[in-house]
Structure formats: C-alpha cells, structure tokens
Amino acid sequence: MTKKTTLLQFFHWYYPGDGKLWPEAAERAPALAELGITDLWLPPAYKGAAGGYSVGYDSYDLFDLGEFDQKGTRATKYGDKEALLQATAQLRDHGIRVIHDVVFNHKIGADEKERVHVYKADADNRNAIADQGIDALAYTRFTFPGRGGAYSQFIWDYKCFSGIDYIEEPQETGIFKIANDYGDSGWNDQVDDEKGNFDYLMGANVELRNPAVVEELKYWARWLMATLPCDGFRLDAAKHIPAWFFKEWVDHVRSVAQHDLLIVAEYWSHDLAALQQYLQLIEGKVMLFDAVLHLKFHQASKQSDQFDMRQIFTDTLIAADPAHAVTMVANHDTQPLQALEAPVESWFKPLAYALILLREQGVPCVFYPDLYGASYSDKGKDGGDYHIKIPVIAELEKLIQARQRFANGVQTDYFDDRNCIAFSRSGTAEAPGCVVVLTNGEASSKTITLGKNFAQKTWRDFLGNRQDDIITDAQGSAAFPVNGGSVSVWVLAELL
C-alpha cells in the first residue's frame, strides 16, 4: 500500500550547531522510514550571512552548500556539503523524499558597498515614499569571493534589489526604496497588503522585476536539482514575494523535474480570505501552511475546556480547500521565543496531531522537537532570559504509525459536543480503519455505530491511554471512551 504523505520538519530554530544535523538525518533515515515519515523538510542548506551560526534565513550565497570558506566558515551550521550529500542520499535510499527550503526574498551580508540613490519609505505605510531622494552607500554588491565564480558567475548589485534597511553617508536606518531600472514605480504588486505593501521584509530586498535575477533563481533551482536529491520545496516568506514570480518559478522547476514535486509556500496569515486570494493569484500551483488552523490549536490549548471543539476547523484552509492545505502543530517561527511565537501547550499536542495525522484531508507536517524534544535558552521580547524545554510528545510516534496503518476509508465526523468530539475512518477492503475520540474537558465517551460488519468486535486504544476492551453490539455500536484532556485511537484488537 502506498504510504500517505507525512512531512517532518527536521530542524528547529535553536538546533545545536557544530555540523550535526546532516549526519543525524542520515543516521535516522531507516527509523524514520519505518515510522511512516515520507518527506523530510530540511533547513536552508546554503551559506547564511552569520556563517556557521546561521539558521539559514539570512540568505547569503545560494550556491555554497558548505563547500567554500565564506563568512568565517566552510561548513554551515548543519554540516558540510559532503555530509549533506550523504544525508540526502541516505534519505532517498530509504524512500524518504527530500524537501528543500528556499529563501528568495532577501540577501544579507553583502561583500561590498555601492553608491545608490534611495527614497525613504514610511515603515508603517510602505506606499508613502518620500519625493526627495538621497545619495548614499549601501551594502548591495555580492561577489562571493570565497566561491570564486564556481557554479555561477552572477554578481548581485543594486539593480538586483528594490530596498534596503541601512545606508551610510549619511548613516541611517529605516526602509529605503532603491532607484534602479526596475523599481522606480514603487514596490512589487501581488504581495500582502500589510503596512500598505509588504514587499520589503529585511536586508537587501530582491528585485524580481529584473529579468536577470529571475533567470539566475531559475538556474539555481536547476543546479540544485542536479546536485542533490530534490522532491520539493518549502518557499519562505511568500507574502513578501510577488505571486506572479513564484507562479513562473514553480512552472519552471516542475518542467525540469522528472518526477512530482511537493511545493508548499509559507504565506503566514490568519485570514482565510488572504490565503484563498494568494492561491487564486498563483493559480493553485502550490500548497500553503494552514496558519489559521495552527492559531486555533494555540487558542484551544490556552483556553482548555472553554474552547468549543466543534469549531476547531471553522474558517480554516483545511476545511475550505483541503487539496492545498499543509497542516501543522508547530514550526521554527511559532516555537517559544521566536518571531511568530504561538506555542501549542503540550497537553493539547496529542489531540492536535490526531486531528492532522488521522483525518483524510491535507498533508500533515510534524515538528522535530515534538518527536525528539528540544532544550534551549534565549532572551524574550521583554529582554528577560528564558530557558525553554519542549518535551517529546509520548503519543506522537504511534499517531504517525496509526496514520499509515489505520487512517483509511470514509471519514465520518461526530462534532456534536463542545468538548468531546470524534471521527471514524471506515477502513477499506485492503486496509483497516479506526475510531478517534478526543476531549479538551473531563473524561467522556462517544457512542458510534459502525454497522453490522463490525458487530461483536473487540476494540483497543492503539495509543494505550485507555486499557479497557470495548466490544460493539449486534449493530456494531459502542460507547468509545476517552480520558480527560486526552485522545484515544480505537482499532480492532485483532490487529494489535
């Protein structure tokens, strides 16, 4: 039986450095394949401006996969190119697809300054751009001296960027629109309208109206797919990048690839209409992370039994457009002390994972710390020092296994109580189903009739949260219990 797509984000923001991630991916490949992980999302594999400390989103040189002495290091935070090649080969050998992170919005860590003419923009209304320009120096020339023209001889200069956040002579910080041959009319269109126009995010903002830039980014994708196993992409900061560019770029990489690609864009918005509008602009060519559902999980975990579980999928992308939804419980931006911090409390995570792993709709994404744990320290937004520990979710491995074994057949929802909800999967002629019951309140049960084919059958909780045997009656009906603030996945005892 073909495995159901199950994505694992194989890193988090505070993953330790010292080049350990690529060897860990290689070492874990057999166990991940056996567990039921089908796709592994790797962090940005190329050199960031912070060198060996870079998480990868301060994009410097897309062609340096830990091969060249640049930014104070040869290897990236995650390892050198040789270890990356070995890890991706191991993953592919075990049938795990490799998903690469793409950071096209900006570049940071320029090698040289250039004389530029800029216009200051209002930080809160980017469309309010000063009439009077400023001549200044800006860090906009990227020559990559450590790479010496290997793989690409393209030089990035001020004509490749639409904005910058720091200038010299005069020295000033802010948001500055760069005058060049491509962006004098203002910022890019088909971006999010937050702050008037959300084209600019950080660093040297890439000017995608420059045809040479577009061709270089297409060439890089061809080079990457020829260099490493590549089964898809995660597109960073999509709300800041014009939809027309990604539509063209995605068409290009799909035409080059000799197999299907999983492509998911990070358009982080809690407004379902904004997600739907983006999908229209990009003609449905990518999937999106369901940020709305993630917010619901966060709120439900904070509100406990005051949250109405019947509304958990209301106005979410998974409900409105399941074919384009990638569901998640946490990621590197939402984890504690990060930019979009909105953690889901540990007690609710098994419930949330059951709701994304065992249902028919969407592609679920598992987060590394929930599978393996994480511990780190950093400063909070208030300037205080914090030590964070993200525990392993005890039920998560079994929930991933249950997805592959029991999440089969027709789905029937029993969302008829504000605290205790359930759904069943009927199974198929080839594969068994299950009954999933969860509550954010007190211990409860859900009476479900499965039909005479399931008469007088014994059921057990695959997760082991309940120890009882449940026996259906002559109509295939039974009350399936669940502990307070918990989830149970009931399967036929004969399958255990």
C-alpha positions as CSV (number, residue, x, y, z in Angstrom):
1,M,0.0,0.0,0.0
2,T,1.3,3.4,-0.9
3,K,2.3,5.4,2.1
4,K,0.3,8.5,2.9
5,T,2.3,11.7,2.6
6,T,3.7,12.7,6.0
7,L,6.1,15.6,6.3
8,L,8.6,16.1,9.0
9,Q,10.3,19.5,9.6
10,F,13.7,18.1,10.5
11,F,15.1,21.1,12.5
12,H,14.1,23.9,14.8
13,W,15.4,27.5,15.3
14,Y,17.7,26.5,18.2
15,Y,19.0,23.3,16.8
16,P,22.6,22.9,18.0
17,G,25.4,23.9,15.6
18,D,28.7,22.0,15.1
19,G,27.5,20.4,11.8
20,K,25.4,17.7,13.5
21,L,22.1,17.9,11.6
22,W,23.1,16.3,8.3
23,P,24.8,13.3,10.0
24,E,21.7,12.9,12.2
25,A,19.4,12.9,9.2
26,A,21.5,10.1,7.6
27,E,21.5,8.1,10.8
28,R,17.8,8.4,11.4
29,A,16.7,7.7,7.8
30,P,16.0,4.0,8.4
31,A,13.9,4.6,11.6
32,L,12.0,7.5,10.0
33,A,11.1,5.4,7.0
34,E,9.9,2.6,9.3
35,L,7.9,5.0,11.4
36,G,6.0,6.3,8.4
37,I,7.7,9.6,7.5
38,T,7.6,10.1,3.7
39,D,9.0,13.6,3.3
40,L,11.8,15.4,5.2
41,W,11.9,19.2,5.1
42,L,15.5,20.3,5.6
43,P,16.5,23.8,6.7
44,P,18.2,26.2,4.2
45,A,21.3,24.3,3.1
46,Y,23.3,27.2,1.8
47,K,25.6,29.8,3.5
48,G,23.9,32.5,5.5
49,A,25.4,35.8,6.5
50,A,26.1,34.5,10.0
51,G,28.2,31.6,8.6
52,G,28.3,28.6,11.0
53,Y,25.8,30.2,13.3
54,S,23.2,30.9,10.6
55,V,19.8,29.1,10.8
56,G,19.7,29.8,7.1
57,Y,17.2,32.5,6.6
58,D,19.8,35.3,6.4
59,S,20.5,34.1,2.8
60,Y,24.0,35.0,1.5
61,D,25.2,32.5,-1.2
62,L,22.7,30.0,-2.6
63,F,25.5,28.1,-4.3
64,D,27.6,27.5,-1.2
65,L,26.3,24.3,0.4
66,G,29.1,24.2,3.0
67,E,31.8,23.9,0.4
68,F,33.6,27.3,0.4
69,D,35.4,29.3,3.0
70,Q,32.9,32.2,3.3
71,K,31.5,34.2,6.3
72,G,34.2,32.7,8.6
73,T,33.4,29.1,7.9
74,R,33.4,26.3,5.3
75,A,30.5,24.2,6.7
76,T,27.1,25.7,7.5
77,K,25.5,25.3,10.9
78,Y,24.2,21.9,9.8
79,G,27.4,20.4,8.3
80,D,29.5,20.5,5.1
81,K,28.5,19.7,1.6
82,E,29.8,16.1,1.8
83,A,27.6,15.4,4.8
84,L,24.6,16.9,3.1
85,L,25.2,14.7,0.0
86,Q,25.4,11.7,2.2
87,A,22.3,12.5,4.2
88,T,20.1,13.2,1.2
89,A,21.3,10.0,-0.5
90,Q,20.5,8.0,2.6
91,L,17.1,9.5,2.8
92,R,16.4,8.8,-0.8
93,D,17.7,5.2,-0.4
94,H,15.1,4.7,2.3
95,G,12.3,6.0,0.3
96,I,12.1,9.4,2.0
97,R,11.6,12.4,-0.2
98,V,13.8,15.5,0.3
99,I,12.2,18.9,0.6
100,H,14.5,21.9,0.4
101,D,13.9,25.3,2.0
102,V,14.1,28.3,-0.5
103,V,14.8,31.8,0.7
104,F,14.5,34.2,-2.2
105,N,13.1,37.3,-0.6
106,H,16.3,38.9,0.5
107,K,20.1,38.7,0.7
108,I,22.2,39.7,3.7
109,G,26.0,40.1,4.2
110,A,27.0,41.9,1.0
111,D,30.7,41.8,0.2
112,E,30.9,45.5,-1.0
113,K,29.1,48.8,-0.7
114,E,27.8,50.7,-3.7
115,R,26.7,54.3,-4.3
116,V,22.9,54.3,-4.6
117,H,20.0,56.7,-4.9
118,V,17.2,55.8,-2.4
119,Y,13.9,57.2,-1.3
120,K,12.8,56.7,2.3
121,A,9.5,54.9,2.9
122,D,7.2,55.1,5.9
123,A,7.7,52.0,8.0
124,D,4.0,51.7,8.7
125,N,2.8,52.6,5.2
126,R,5.3,51.5,2.7
127,N,3.4,53.1,-0.1
128,A,4.2,56.5,1.4
129,I,7.6,57.1,-0.3
130,A,9.5,60.4,0.0
131,D,9.5,62.6,-3.1
132,Q,13.1,63.7,-2.4
133,G,15.8,61.0,-2.8
134,I,19.1,60.5,-1.0
135,D,22.5,59.6,-2.4
136,A,24.2,57.1,-0.1
137,L,26.3,54.0,0.3
138,A,24.5,50.7,0.7
139,Y,25.6,47.0,1.1
140,T,24.2,45.8,-2.2
141,R,27.1,44.1,-4.0
142,F,27.5,40.4,-3.6
143,T,30.6,39.0,-5.4
144,F,31.1,35.8,-3.3
145,P,34.9,35.9,-3.4
146,G,35.3,32.7,-1.4
147,R,33.5,30.8,-4.2
148,G,35.4,32.5,-7.0
149,G,32.8,32.1,-9.7
150,A,32.3,28.3,-9.2
151,Y,28.8,27.2,-10.4
152,S,27.7,30.7,-11.2
153,Q,29.5,33.9,-12.1
154,F,26.5,36.1,-11.5
155,I,27.2,39.3,-9.5
156,W,24.4,40.8,-7.5
157,D,24.4,44.6,-7.4
158,Y,22.0,47.4,-6.6
159,K,20.0,46.7,-9.7
160,C,19.1,43.3,-8.2
161,F,17.4,44.8,-5.2
162,S,14.4,47.0,-4.6
163,G,15.0,48.1,-1.0
164,I,17.5,48.3,1.9
165,D,17.2,48.9,5.6
166,Y,20.6,50.6,6.3
167,I,22.6,53.3,4.5
168,E,25.9,55.1,5.1
169,E,27.0,58.7,4.2
170,P,24.5,59.6,5.6
171,Q,24.2,56.8,8.1
172,E,20.6,56.0,8.7
173,T,18.3,53.0,9.4
174,G,14.8,52.6,8.0
175,I,13.2,51.3,4.9
176,F,14.6,52.8,1.7
177,K,13.4,52.2,-1.9
178,I,16.3,51.8,-4.2
179,A,16.2,53.7,-7.5
180,N,17.2,51.5,-10.5
181,D,15.9,50.4,-13.9
182,Y,13.2,48.2,-12.5
183,G,11.6,49.6,-9.4
184,D,11.1,53.3,-9.8
185,S,7.3,52.8,-10.0
186,G,7.2,51.6,-6.4
187,W,7.2,48.2,-4.7
188,N,6.1,44.9,-6.3
189,D,2.5,44.1,-6.7
190,Q,0.8,40.7,-5.8
191,V,2.2,40.8,-2.2
192,D,0.5,41.0,1.1
193,D,-1.1,44.4,1.8
194,E,0.1,44.6,5.5
195,K,1.7,48.0,6.1
196,G,0.3,49.1,2.7
197,N,2.6,46.9,0.8
198,F,4.6,44.1,2.4
199,D,7.2,43.6,-0.4
200,Y,10.0,44.7,1.9
201,L,10.9,42.4,4.8
202,M,14.6,42.7,5.6
203,G,18.2,43.1,4.3
204,A,18.7,43.7,0.6
205,N,15.2,43.0,-0.8
206,V,15.5,41.1,-4.0
207,E,14.1,42.9,-7.1
208,L,12.2,40.2,-9.0
209,R,11.2,42.6,-11.8
210,N,14.8,42.3,-13.0
211,P,14.8,39.5,-15.6
212,A,18.4,38.6,-14.9
213,V,17.5,38.0,-11.3
214,V,14.6,35.7,-12.3
215,E,16.8,33.7,-14.7
216,E,19.5,33.3,-12.0
217,L,17.0,32.0,-9.5
218,K,15.7,29.5,-12.1
219,Y,19.2,28.5,-12.9
220,W,20.0,27.9,-9.2
221,A,16.9,25.6,-9.0
222,R,18.2,23.6,-12.0
223,W,21.6,23.4,-10.4
224,L,20.3,22.3,-7.0
225,M,18.1,19.6,-8.6
226,A,21.1,18.3,-10.5
227,T,23.3,18.4,-7.3
228,L,21.1,16.9,-4.6
229,P,18.1,14.7,-4.4
230,C,15.2,17.0,-4.6
231,D,11.5,16.2,-4.3
232,G,10.1,19.5,-3.5
233,F,10.5,23.0,-1.9
234,R,9.3,25.0,1.0
235,L,9.0,28.6,-0.1
236,D,9.9,31.1,2.6
237,A,8.2,34.5,3.1
238,A,5.7,34.1,0.3
239,K,3.6,37.0,1.5
240,H,6.5,39.3,0.7
241,I,7.2,37.9,-2.8
242,P,5.0,38.6,-5.8
243,A,2.7,35.7,-6.6
244,W,3.5,36.1,-10.4
245,F,7.1,35.3,-9.7
246,F,6.5,32.1,-7.8
247,K,3.9,31.0,-10.4
248,E,6.6,31.3,-13.1
249,W,9.4,29.8,-11.0
250,V,7.2,26.8,-9.9
251,D,6.2,26.2,-13.5
252,H,9.9,26.2,-14.5
253,V,11.1,23.7,-11.8
254,R,8.2,21.4,-12.5
255,S,9.1,21.4,-16.2
256,V,12.7,20.5,-15.3
257,A,12.0,17.8,-12.7
258,Q,11.4,14.3,-13.9
259,H,9.0,13.5,-11.1
260,D,6.3,15.1,-9.0
261,L,7.3,17.9,-6.6
262,L,5.7,18.8,-3.3
263,I,5.8,22.6,-3.1
264,V,4.4,24.4,0.0
265,A,4.6,28.2,0.5
266,E,4.8,29.9,3.8
267,Y,2.1,32.6,3.4
268,W,1.7,33.2,7.2
269,S,-1.7,34.8,7.6
270,H,-4.6,34.1,10.0
271,D,-7.0,35.5,7.4
272,L,-8.5,32.6,5.4
273,A,-9.5,35.1,2.6
274,A,-5.9,36.2,2.2
275,L,-4.8,32.6,1.8
276,Q,-7.5,31.9,-0.7
277,Q,-6.7,35.1,-2.6
278,Y,-3.0,34.1,-2.8
279,L,-3.9,30.6,-4.1
280,Q,-6.0,32.4,-6.8
281,L,-3.1,34.6,-7.8
282,I,-0.7,31.7,-8.0
283,E,-3.4,29.6,-9.8
284,G,-3.2,26.8,-7.1
285,K,0.3,25.8,-8.2
286,V,1.5,25.4,-4.5
287,M,0.1,24.3,-1.2
288,L,0.0,26.6,1.8
289,F,0.6,26.0,5.5
290,D,-2.7,26.3,7.3
291,A,-1.8,29.2,9.7
292,V,-5.5,29.6,10.7
293,L,-5.7,26.0,12.0
294,H,-2.4,26.5,13.9
295,L,-3.9,29.6,15.6
296,K,-6.9,27.5,16.6
297,F,-4.7,24.9,18.1
298,H,-2.8,27.5,20.1
299,Q,-6.1,29.1,21.3
300,A,-7.6,25.7,22.2
301,S,-4.6,24.7,24.2
302,K,-4.7,28.0,26.2
303,Q,-8.5,28.0,26.7
304,S,-8.8,24.4,27.8
305,D,-12.4,23.3,28.2
306,Q,-13.6,26.8,27.4
307,F,-12.8,26.3,23.7
308,D,-15.6,24.9,21.6
309,M,-14.1,21.9,19.9
310,R,-16.9,21.8,17.4
311,Q,-15.3,25.0,15.8
312,I,-11.8,23.6,15.5
313,F,-11.9,23.5,11.7
314,T,-14.2,26.5,11.2
315,D,-12.8,29.0,8.6
316,T,-9.6,27.1,8.2
317,L,-7.8,26.3,5.0
318,I,-8.1,22.6,5.5
319,A,-11.9,23.0,5.6
320,A,-12.2,25.4,2.7
321,D,-9.5,24.0,0.3
322,P,-8.1,20.7,1.7
323,A,-6.2,20.0,-1.6
324,H,-3.9,23.0,-0.9
325,A,-3.5,22.7,2.9
326,V,-0.4,21.6,4.8
327,T,-1.4,21.2,8.4
328,M,0.9,21.7,11.4
329,V,1.1,21.9,15.2
330,A,4.3,24.0,15.5
331,N,7.2,25.2,13.5
332,H,10.5,27.1,13.9
333,D,8.8,30.5,13.8
334,T,6.0,29.7,16.2
335,Q,8.1,27.9,18.8
336,P,8.7,29.8,22.1
337,L,10.9,33.0,21.9
338,Q,10.6,33.2,18.1
339,A,9.0,35.9,15.8
340,L,5.6,34.3,15.4
341,E,5.6,32.7,18.9
342,A,2.2,31.0,19.5
343,P,3.1,27.6,21.0
344,V,0.5,24.9,21.4
345,E,0.5,23.6,25.1
346,S,2.0,20.2,25.5
347,W,-1.2,18.6,26.8
348,F,-3.1,19.6,23.7
349,K,-0.5,18.5,21.2
350,P,-1.6,14.8,21.0
351,L,-5.1,16.0,20.3
352,A,-3.9,18.4,17.6
353,Y,-1.6,15.8,16.0
354,A,-4.5,13.3,15.9
355,L,-6.6,15.9,14.1
356,I,-4.0,16.4,11.4
357,L,-2.5,12.9,11.1
358,L,-5.6,10.7,11.1
359,R,-8.0,12.6,9.0
360,E,-8.5,12.3,5.3
361,Q,-7.8,15.9,4.3
362,G,-4.5,17.7,3.9
363,V,-0.8,16.9,4.2
364,P,0.3,16.9,7.9
365,C,3.7,18.3,9.0
366,V,5.4,17.0,12.2
367,F,7.8,19.3,14.1
368,Y,11.3,18.0,15.1
369,P,11.1,18.9,18.8
370,D,7.7,17.2,19.3
371,L,9.3,13.9,18.0
372,Y,12.8,14.2,19.6
373,G,12.5,17.0,22.2
374,A,14.4,20.3,22.5
375,S,16.0,22.4,25.1
376,Y,17.4,26.0,24.6
377,S,17.9,29.4,26.2
378,D,17.4,32.9,24.7
379,K,16.1,36.3,25.5
380,G,12.4,37.0,25.3
381,K,10.7,40.1,23.8
382,D,10.7,41.6,27.2
383,G,14.5,41.3,27.4
384,G,14.4,38.6,30.1
385,D,16.4,35.4,30.0
386,Y,14.4,32.2,29.4
387,H,15.2,28.5,29.3
388,I,12.8,26.5,27.2
389,K,12.2,22.8,27.2
390,I,10.0,21.2,24.6
391,P,9.2,17.7,25.7
392,V,8.8,14.7,23.4
393,I,5.1,14.0,22.7
394,A,4.7,10.5,24.0
395,E,1.9,9.6,21.6
396,L,3.4,11.1,18.5
397,E,5.2,8.1,17.2
398,K,2.1,5.9,17.5
399,L,0.0,8.6,15.9
400,I,2.3,8.6,12.9
401,Q,2.2,4.8,12.7
402,A,-1.6,5.0,13.0
403,R,-1.8,7.3,10.1
404,Q,-0.1,4.7,7.8
405,R,-2.0,1.7,9.3
406,F,-5.5,2.8,10.3
407,A,-6.3,6.2,8.6
408,N,-8.2,4.5,5.8
409,G,-11.6,4.7,4.2
410,V,-14.6,7.0,4.6
411,Q,-14.4,9.7,7.3
412,T,-17.4,10.4,9.5
413,D,-17.4,13.3,11.9
414,Y,-19.1,13.4,15.3
415,F,-18.7,17.0,16.2
416,D,-21.8,17.3,18.4
417,D,-20.4,18.3,21.8
418,R,-18.4,21.4,22.6
419,N,-15.7,19.4,24.5
420,C,-15.8,15.8,23.3
421,I,-15.6,15.2,19.5
422,A,-14.8,12.2,17.4
423,F,-14.4,10.9,13.9
424,S,-14.3,7.4,12.4
425,R,-12.4,6.0,9.4
426,S,-14.4,3.1,7.9
427,G,-11.4,1.2,6.5
428,T,-11.3,-0.3,3.0
429,A,-11.2,-3.9,1.7
430,E,-7.4,-3.7,1.9
431,A,-6.8,-1.7,5.0
432,P,-8.4,-1.2,8.4
433,G,-10.0,1.9,9.9
434,C,-10.2,3.4,13.4
435,V,-12.3,5.5,15.8
436,V,-10.7,8.6,17.1
437,V,-12.2,10.3,20.3
438,L,-10.7,13.4,22.0
439,T,-11.8,15.9,24.6
440,N,-10.5,19.1,26.0
441,G,-12.6,18.6,29.1
442,E,-13.4,15.8,31.5
443,A,-13.3,12.1,30.7
444,S,-16.1,11.3,28.3
445,S,-17.2,8.9,25.6
446,K,-18.8,9.0,22.2
447,T,-21.4,6.4,21.1
448,I,-20.7,5.5,17.5
449,T,-22.4,2.9,15.2
450,L,-20.1,1.4,12.7
451,G,-22.5,-1.1,11.1
452,K,-23.2,-4.8,11.2
453,N,-19.8,-5.6,9.6
454,F,-18.3,-4.6,12.9
455,A,-20.8,-6.4,15.2
456,Q,-19.4,-8.1,18.3
457,K,-15.9,-6.8,17.6
458,T,-13.3,-6.0,20.3
459,W,-11.5,-2.6,20.1
460,R,-8.4,-1.3,21.9
461,D,-6.8,2.1,22.2
462,F,-3.7,2.0,19.9
463,L,-2.2,4.8,21.9
464,G,-2.5,2.9,25.2
465,N,-4.1,5.9,27.0
466,R,-7.1,3.6,27.9
467,Q,-6.6,0.0,29.0
468,D,-10.2,-1.2,28.5
469,D,-11.5,-3.5,25.8
470,I,-14.6,-2.1,24.1
471,I,-17.0,-4.6,22.4
472,T,-19.5,-3.4,19.8
473,D,-23.1,-4.8,19.9
474,A,-25.1,-6.5,17.2
475,Q,-25.4,-3.2,15.3
476,G,-21.7,-2.5,15.5
477,S,-22.3,0.2,18.1
478,A,-20.4,1.1,21.2
479,A,-19.5,3.9,23.6
480,F,-15.8,4.7,22.9
481,P,-14.3,6.4,26.0
482,V,-11.5,8.9,26.3
483,N,-9.6,10.3,29.3
484,G,-9.9,13.9,30.3
485,G,-7.8,16.2,28.2
486,S,-6.7,13.3,26.0
487,V,-7.2,11.3,22.8
488,S,-7.7,7.7,22.1
489,V,-7.4,5.9,18.8
490,W,-9.6,2.8,18.9
491,V,-8.7,-0.1,16.5
492,L,-9.7,-3.7,16.2
493,A,-7.9,-5.7,18.9
494,E,-7.2,-8.5,16.5
495,L,-4.8,-6.1,14.6
496,L,-2.6,-5.5,17.7
